[in-house]
């Protein structure tokens, strides 16, 4: 049992982001990153029909090897999920629904879909699922702090971003209704209904302005000018939220670097034990007591809160 746990822990250390001095983990990280880069290059080269036909067996062999490696990695990450989430009741389930786990799954699913059904309609639909292979690039997020910062900012700013998207949608819908009401009588083919008018509203509010659909009445041009100005402010809302999140994340990272502080979730076992000892000594100065044995709460301590006698 001890050997099993030791092997499991070592596997977890290898597939996690490499720590200083862990050569095996660094080799694994670089191998995965190189494989991701090569798989993206292969997807690009496959778009050249003559080149793909000429080297089709090589492309298929490379895709098979890539998927096998990513599948093994995915299985190992699920296997060691209890080490990633030690305090969770269902760690594997939590990992399965995490962002990176979903990316890992979607990156390999297209390869296995043809084995599920031979129906031609299903296979045609499967071509669309092959686009999920591009999601492999997001697997790099495990190995670059900058990508981790981006994901963390989006995650922490999620509620504000969702609300800004809702506001953008209602402004876009309101603009489409106005332009349909004003322009439909004179341009029934360009503004046939509110849904079709949403295309114009989206292009205008995002300041793209393709020019394929545009108002020709005086009142339509007036509302289009106002909506264009509103669009500048609408785009600034999510941009401002993300920019503020980046500023906060960068300031926190800089502050941690200057003070030498390490986030608790990134501390090693020895560092956690040192921190535990410091906290225990500090609490004793305030009269609180607890029983700690070898870095763990004593078996006779049933998890009661610290007490002040």
Secondary structure, DSSP 4 states (H G I P E B T S, - for coil): -HHHHHHHHHHHHHHSPPPTT-HHHHHHHHHHHHHHHHHHHHHHHHTSHHHHHHTHHHHHHHHHHHHHHHHHHHHHHHHTHHHHSTT-TTHHHHHHTSHHHHHHHHHHHHHHHTTT---HHHHHHHHHHGGGGGGGGGGGGGT-HHHHHHHHHHHHTHHHHHHHHHHHHHHHHHHHHHHHHHHTTT-TTTSSSHHHHHHHHHHHHTT---SSS---SHHHHHHHHHHHHHHHHHHHHHHHHHHHHHHHHHHHHHHHHHHT---GGG--HHHHHHHHHHHHHHHHHTTEE--EETTEE-TT--SPPPEE-
